[in-house]
Amino acid sequence: NYIMRFVSLTKQLTTILSTPLPPPHQLHLFKSAVATQQTAALSIEILARFFCQQPQCSATFVQVIPVLLTVVESPTPHHKKKDKKKSATSMEIVEEGDQLQLPDNSQVLASVHLALATLCRELGVKVIPHLTRIVSSLLRYLSAGSGATDTEAELLHVSALSALHSILGSVGPLLTPHLTNILTTVLKPSFFASAATAEQFEALVTVLATSLGPRHLVRPIKATISQLYASLMQEPEEQGWIAPIQTLIKLLGETCEKMDSALIPTYHSQLYEVFLTILKFRQDFSNVWDAEEYLDHCDEIEEEAFSQLPHLLLRLNEKRFQPLFARLVSWSGLHSKGRGGATEAVSQYLASSTVFYRALDHLTTTLKGIMLPYYPTILPNILSTLSVSLPSDEDEIPHELTCLRQSYLFKSLLQILRYDPGHDAP
């Protein structure tokens, strides 16, 4: 059987991968061994691609997985010590005290990542016993890499992200327990500085929304939003956190857009709750930055949220939309007593009502006449707000915040009058 003869080569290939590398001072032998191991990993990937689904071969390929995991789980030279630096020559060894910086083997690791992804895709549920180790090893390289050079780190990051993309697309539902950990690991500011990893994120968002859906994604997305907000609160000077938050909002929007119609009655309320969690950004971060920086970040987050929200709302009938709109009014505190009293209470009311009027502007623009039945409950509050000033000290609550709220209020009022010109209330 020629197929089995080909597949039997995996034993020799795994032996090559398991063989320790030559001593680092023997550079020629070391470089040759690295090239041989990379070829072995790629050969396993090719064999798996063509023969993995053959009934008589699958058990052989399952036995390959622990060997590949041993390779990627072994401490890699660039992750052992953070205080070591490479010289200008990539393969030169630099001695620092009693430490040695070993030459690079990131090409081997990237090839093993590729082989693992192919094995997961082709073997399907047969990889379940190894799935936790596979995901952990990939996330290890995504969360580490600070000791590697930029080129090496990017190679490992791209290969690990590509492997995750392939695994999620093939056995995604099996990874549900790991999704929060996956999202919080990959959504880091450092990854968004690279064009290569940014491109991988776009593909990852699409495959998550397509292959998993709301049943698997709602809780991980909500948990990840909370963790990203907490990270931003701890590191407000790190402006890179905004891009990961926007990416997560895109994932939420694509999840709503690709959701099967039969799932809408079950998950529409939970998805909407995640949007409200996102829109708390203006309230939660009102005292973190100065007024100008704060308003810029609010605009970025809310613009992304309101661009994705119609993917959910346009799929709802009036019976389902009505309680969601009532929840938005309640969430914003529109009918509360928060407009007077302590500065903090006034600030919170100002933030929540600003989000509401901006949401109303977007909803009316998107839904047009569908919003007509809800105008009578909104107009009295708009008129009342226009006639009452916020009793706040300008030094404690910047004037720009009050003016911005009034601006969105007038925009929403203009939209109401545009689509309901015959209303008597104005």
Salt bridges, closest charged atoms under 4 A:
GLU45 OE1 - ARG49 NH2 2.59
GLU73 OE1 - ARG133 NH2 2.72
ASP104 OD1 - HIS78 NE2 3.89
GLU122 OE2 - ARG121 NE 3.38
GLU152 OE1 - HIS78 NE2 3.11
GLU152 OE2 - LYS86 NZ 3.16
GLU273 OE1 - ARG327 NH1 2.93
ASP284 OD1 - LYS280 NZ 3.97
GLU293 OE2 - HIS297 NE2 3.94
ASP299 OD1 - ARG358 NH2 2.82
GLU300 OE1 - HIS297 ND1 3.34
GLU302 OE2 - ARG282 NE 2.73
GLU302 OE1 - ARG358 NH1 2.91
GLU303 OE1 - ARG358 NH2 2.81
